[in-house]
Amino acid sequence: MAQLSPTTDGDAAQPHLSEGPVLAANAAFYDAFNTKDADAMARVWSDTYDVTCVHPGWNVLEGREAVLESWRRILENPDQPKIVSAAQSARVLGTTAIVVGRELVAGSPIATTNAFVWENGSWRMILHHASPVAIAGGA
């Protein structure tokens, strides 16, 4: 499983400004999804800050309880396909970081934005937004 705690310059209160630790936190999110581990998924999400999730085709979910309940339902679905994530890029903006990328879910392309905050010495997710991508030449 990917590491959630980034390396720091000796001060857990200050995030490391490189992209690697944020990408590791992002990978932990996909690991939790693909192993269907609801506890690992809960550890990815912030305990302190407001969280929001937009699954493809769903309405906006706000609040840790609603977001984690949605993930429990998804992870309990035996027919839920694995996600292949790719083309991830991260931007660290002080104690906030944004990861944009692509997913393939059952062969369908999805564009994603994941936002993280520095919380108690690690990057924790506050936003997952996933939207279908129109296929070139499609209507």
N, C-alpha and C positions, 0 to 999 in steps of 0.2 A: 504494500500500500504506500502511496506517496506520502511524504512527510508534510505535516501541517505547520510545524514550527520553522520559520526561516532562520537563517544564520543572521547574527547581528554583529555590530562592532562592539560587543561587550555590554550593551544596554538593552535589555528586553523591552524597555519602554519606548525605544526608538526603532522603527522598522529599517531593515536593510533596503537600500534603494535600488538594488538590482532586480531584474525581472525574474530570475530563477526561483526564488522562494514563492513568489506569487503564482508562477506557473506550476510549482509543486502543489500548492493549495488547490489550484484549479484541477490538477490531475487527481487529487484526493476525492474531489467531487465526482469525477467520472468513474473512479475506482469504486466508490460507494454505490453508484448507480449500477455498474456492470456486475458487481458481486451481490446486488440486491440486499445491501447491508444498511438497514434503517438506522442503526446506532451510529455507524460511521457517517451516514448522511447528516444526522443531527449534529455531530461534532464539527462538520464543515460550516454550518450556519452560525451566525452571530447569536450570542446569548444576550447581548447588551443593546445593540442597535435595532431599529425597526428593519424588518426584512420584507422583501417583495419577490414574487415569482410569477412569471407569465409562461405557462406551458403552451406549446403550439395549439391553437384553437380553443384555448381556455380563456376565461375572464381573468382579470388581475386578482391575485391572492396577496393579501397583506397580513402581516403578523406571523410570528414564529409558529404558533399553534396551527394556523390554517396552512401554512407552507409545508410544515413537516407532515401534517395529515395527508396532504396531497401526495407527498413522496411515499408515505407508507402505502397508500392505495396503489400507486404506480409500481412500487417494488414488490408488492404482493401479487401482482398480476402475472400468472405463469406464462402468458403469451407476449409479455413486454419484450421487444427485441433489445439487444445490446446497442449501445451507442458507440460509434467510432468518432472520436474527436480529432480534428486536424487544423492546421493553419492557425494555431493559437499565437496571439501576440499580446504582450502586456505593457501597460503604462503605469508606473508608480508615481503618484502625486502626493507625496508626504505620507500621511497615514491612510490614504485611500488608494486603491489600485483597480484598474479596469482591464479585463481580458476579453478580447473579441476573437471570434473564431468560427469554425464551421463544424457541423456534426453531420453524420449520416445515420439515419434511423430507418432501418429496413429499406435501405437504398434511396431514401428521400433526403435531399439536402436541406439543412437547417442552418440559419445564421444565428449566432449566439452572442450575447453580451453578459458577462459575469462581473459583478463588482464586489470588492473585498474591502474590509477595514482592518486596521491593525488593532487587535484586541487581546490584551493580556499576553503579549509576546508571540502572537501568531496571526496570520492572515485568516480572517473569517468572512464567509460570504454574506452579503446583504441583498444581492440581486442576482437572479437568473432570469434572462429573457431569451426565449427561443422562438424564432419565426421561420415558417417555411420559405424557401427560396423558389421563385418562379423558374421553371426550366426554360432555357433559351428556345425561342421559336414557339413557345406555348401561348395560349390565349390569355 
